[in-house]
Amino acid sequence: MSRSTDHVVAALGDPTRRAVLALVGQRGPLTASELAERLPVSRQAVMKHLDLLRTAGLVASEKDGRAVRYVLRAEPLDDAAAWMADVGSAWDRRLDALSRRAKTSTPPP
């Protein structure tokens, strides 16, 4: 797993950050204050979550006059999804091999 995928997985591990991503993805660019109005956390907490999401590459900030708006960047999600699919495929192969081995082995007397 790459360092960037590590950041994405860590960022997605928190329900508030997932809610922030959902809001930004559904409603378009939002300020930290607009996000805080829609979430049960303070603006300061939203800022901390946005900082971590920005570090993971999941949001980008855009200046709009004096306001800073945050937008979703979905590309890092694609990389994390590909990693999860690879891990899932590896486990499927291991379980298939184990199942085949169990079916072909003879039970002890």
SETORKOL-242357 format. One record per residue (C-alpha): residue in three letters; x, y, z; residue number from 1. Coordinates in pm, whole numbers, plus 50000, padded with zeros to 5 digits. Layout:
# residues N
<rec vexgu="ALA" px="X" py="Y" pz="Z" kolkol="NUM"/>
...
END
This chain:
# residues 109
<rec vexgu="MET" px="50000" py="50000" pz="50000" kolkol="1"/>
<rec vexgu="SER" px="50138" py="50339" pz="49906" kolkol="2"/>
<rec vexgu="ARG" px="50179" py="50625" pz="50151" kolkol="3"/>
<rec vexgu="SER" px="49899" py="50819" pz="49978" kolkol="4"/>
<rec vexgu="THR" px="49665" py="50521" pz="50009" kolkol="5"/>
<rec vexgu="ASP" px="49758" py="50501" pz="50379" kolkol="6"/>
<rec vexgu="HIS" px="49643" py="50862" pz="50420" kolkol="7"/>
<rec vexgu="VAL" px="49318" py="50798" pz="50234" kolkol="8"/>
<rec vexgu="VAL" px="49233" py="50488" pz="50438" kolkol="9"/>
<rec vexgu="ALA" px="49314" py="50672" pz="50762" kolkol="10"/>
<rec vexgu="ALA" px="49101" py="50970" pz="50655" kolkol="11"/>
<rec vexgu="LEU" px="48806" py="50747" pz="50567" kolkol="12"/>
<rec vexgu="GLY" px="48826" py="50578" pz="50907" kolkol="13"/>
<rec vexgu="ASP" px="48644" py="50866" pz="51076" kolkol="14"/>
<rec vexgu="PRO" px="48266" py="50907" pz="51033" kolkol="15"/>
<rec vexgu="THR" px="48282" py="51287" pz="51051" kolkol="16"/>
<rec vexgu="ARG" px="48537" py="51300" pz="50770" kolkol="17"/>
<rec vexgu="ARG" px="48320" py="51067" pz="50563" kolkol="18"/>
<rec vexgu="ALA" px="48027" py="51302" pz="50626" kolkol="19"/>
<rec vexgu="VAL" px="48239" py="51601" pz="50519" kolkol="20"/>
<rec vexgu="LEU" px="48333" py="51421" pz="50196" kolkol="21"/>
<rec vexgu="ALA" px="47971" py="51330" pz="50130" kolkol="22"/>
<rec vexgu="LEU" px="47855" py="51688" pz="50179" kolkol="23"/>
<rec vexgu="VAL" px="48127" py="51837" pz="49962" kolkol="24"/>
<rec vexgu="GLY" px="48065" py="51571" pz="49698" kolkol="25"/>
<rec vexgu="GLN" px="47688" py="51622" pz="49693" kolkol="26"/>
<rec vexgu="ARG" px="47657" py="51997" pz="49742" kolkol="27"/>
<rec vexgu="GLY" px="47969" py="52120" pz="49567" kolkol="28"/>
<rec vexgu="PRO" px="48222" py="52364" pz="49709" kolkol="29"/>
<rec vexgu="LEU" px="48148" py="52453" pz="50074" kolkol="30"/>
<rec vexgu="THR" px="48322" py="52663" pz="50336" kolkol="31"/>
<rec vexgu="ALA" px="48419" py="52525" pz="50676" kolkol="32"/>
<rec vexgu="SER" px="48138" py="52731" pz="50831" kolkol="33"/>
<rec vexgu="GLU" px="47881" py="52588" pz="50590" kolkol="34"/>
<rec vexgu="LEU" px="48001" py="52238" pz="50672" kolkol="35"/>
<rec vexgu="ALA" px="47986" py="52306" pz="51047" kolkol="36"/>
<rec vexgu="GLU" px="47624" py="52421" pz="51010" kolkol="37"/>
<rec vexgu="ARG" px="47536" py="52078" pz="50866" kolkol="38"/>
<rec vexgu="LEU" px="47739" py="51867" pz="51110" kolkol="39"/>
<rec vexgu="PRO" px="47724" py="51814" pz="51487" kolkol="40"/>
<rec vexgu="VAL" px="48076" py="51953" pz="51535" kolkol="41"/>
<rec vexgu="SER" px="48232" py="52297" pz="51569" kolkol="42"/>
<rec vexgu="ARG" px="48391" py="52493" pz="51288" kolkol="43"/>
<rec vexgu="GLN" px="48731" py="52435" pz="51451" kolkol="44"/>
<rec vexgu="ALA" px="48672" py="52059" pz="51444" kolkol="45"/>
<rec vexgu="VAL" px="48565" py="52081" pz="51079" kolkol="46"/>
<rec vexgu="MET" px="48889" py="52267" pz="51001" kolkol="47"/>
<rec vexgu="LYS" px="49094" py="51987" pz="51159" kolkol="48"/>
<rec vexgu="HIS" px="48905" py="51728" pz="50957" kolkol="49"/>
<rec vexgu="LEU" px="48950" py="51931" pz="50638" kolkol="50"/>
<rec vexgu="ASP" px="49323" py="51959" pz="50705" kolkol="51"/>
<rec vexgu="LEU" px="49354" py="51582" pz="50731" kolkol="52"/>
<rec vexgu="LEU" px="49138" py="51533" pz="50420" kolkol="53"/>
<rec vexgu="ARG" px="49358" py="51782" pz="50233" kolkol="54"/>
<rec vexgu="THR" px="49671" py="51593" pz="50344" kolkol="55"/>
<rec vexgu="ALA" px="49515" py="51276" pz="50203" kolkol="56"/>
<rec vexgu="GLY" px="49441" py="51461" pz="49879" kolkol="57"/>
<rec vexgu="LEU" px="49066" py="51410" pz="49914" kolkol="58"/>
<rec vexgu="VAL" px="48973" py="51779" pz="49920" kolkol="59"/>
<rec vexgu="ALA" px="49125" py="52090" pz="49771" kolkol="60"/>
<rec vexgu="SER" px="49069" py="52448" pz="49878" kolkol="61"/>
<rec vexgu="GLU" px="48968" py="52729" pz="49644" kolkol="62"/>
<rec vexgu="LYS" px="48967" py="53099" pz="49726" kolkol="63"/>
<rec vexgu="ASP" px="48633" py="53268" pz="49658" kolkol="64"/>
<rec vexgu="GLY" px="48687" py="53630" pz="49756" kolkol="65"/>
<rec vexgu="ARG" px="48757" py="53618" pz="50129" kolkol="66"/>
<rec vexgu="ALA" px="48601" py="53273" pz="50167" kolkol="67"/>
<rec vexgu="VAL" px="48783" py="52945" pz="50126" kolkol="68"/>
<rec vexgu="ARG" px="48570" py="52672" pz="49971" kolkol="69"/>
<rec vexgu="TYR" px="48652" py="52304" pz="49974" kolkol="70"/>
<rec vexgu="VAL" px="48594" py="52071" pz="49680" kolkol="71"/>
<rec vexgu="LEU" px="48608" py="51694" pz="49652" kolkol="72"/>
<rec vexgu="ARG" px="48903" py="51532" pz="49475" kolkol="73"/>
<rec vexgu="ALA" px="48798" py="51176" pz="49392" kolkol="74"/>
<rec vexgu="GLU" px="49122" py="51050" pz="49234" kolkol="75"/>
<rec vexgu="PRO" px="49276" py="50928" pz="49563" kolkol="76"/>
<rec vexgu="LEU" px="48957" py="50729" pz="49626" kolkol="77"/>
<rec vexgu="ASP" px="49018" py="50542" pz="49301" kolkol="78"/>
<rec vexgu="ASP" px="49366" py="50440" pz="49417" kolkol="79"/>
<rec vexgu="ALA" px="49234" py="50324" pz="49756" kolkol="80"/>
<rec vexgu="ALA" px="48951" py="50129" pz="49588" kolkol="81"/>
<rec vexgu="ALA" px="49203" py="49958" pz="49357" kolkol="82"/>
<rec vexgu="TRP" px="49414" py="49859" pz="49658" kolkol="83"/>
<rec vexgu="MET" px="49106" py="49720" pz="49837" kolkol="84"/>
<rec vexgu="ALA" px="49008" py="49524" pz="49524" kolkol="85"/>
<rec vexgu="ASP" px="49360" py="49376" pz="49504" kolkol="86"/>
<rec vexgu="VAL" px="49349" py="49272" pz="49870" kolkol="87"/>
<rec vexgu="GLY" px="49002" py="49123" pz="49824" kolkol="88"/>
<rec vexgu="SER" px="49114" py="48926" pz="49517" kolkol="89"/>
<rec vexgu="ALA" px="49416" py="48790" pz="49703" kolkol="90"/>
<rec vexgu="TRP" px="49194" py="48670" pz="49987" kolkol="91"/>
<rec vexgu="ASP" px="48949" py="48513" pz="49739" kolkol="92"/>
<rec vexgu="ARG" px="49235" py="48318" pz="49580" kolkol="93"/>
<rec vexgu="ARG" px="49359" py="48199" pz="49920" kolkol="94"/>
<rec vexgu="LEU" px="49012" py="48090" pz="50029" kolkol="95"/>
<rec vexgu="ASP" px="48954" py="47909" pz="49698" kolkol="96"/>
<rec vexgu="ALA" px="49283" py="47722" pz="49739" kolkol="97"/>
<rec vexgu="LEU" px="49196" py="47630" pz="50095" kolkol="98"/>
<rec vexgu="SER" px="48851" py="47508" pz="49986" kolkol="99"/>
<rec vexgu="ARG" px="49002" py="47294" pz="49707" kolkol="100"/>
<rec vexgu="ARG" px="49255" py="47148" pz="49948" kolkol="101"/>
<rec vexgu="ALA" px="48984" py="47068" pz="50203" kolkol="102"/>
<rec vexgu="LYS" px="48773" py="46892" pz="49938" kolkol="103"/>
<rec vexgu="THR" px="49060" py="46679" pz="49808" kolkol="104"/>
<rec vexgu="SER" px="49216" py="46577" pz="50137" kolkol="105"/>
<rec vexgu="THR" px="49108" py="46254" pz="50299" kolkol="106"/>
<rec vexgu="PRO" px="48987" py="46260" pz="50657" kolkol="107"/>
<rec vexgu="PRO" px="49201" py="46079" pz="50916" kolkol="108"/>
<rec vexgu="PRO" px="49078" py="45727" pz="51013" kolkol="109"/>
END
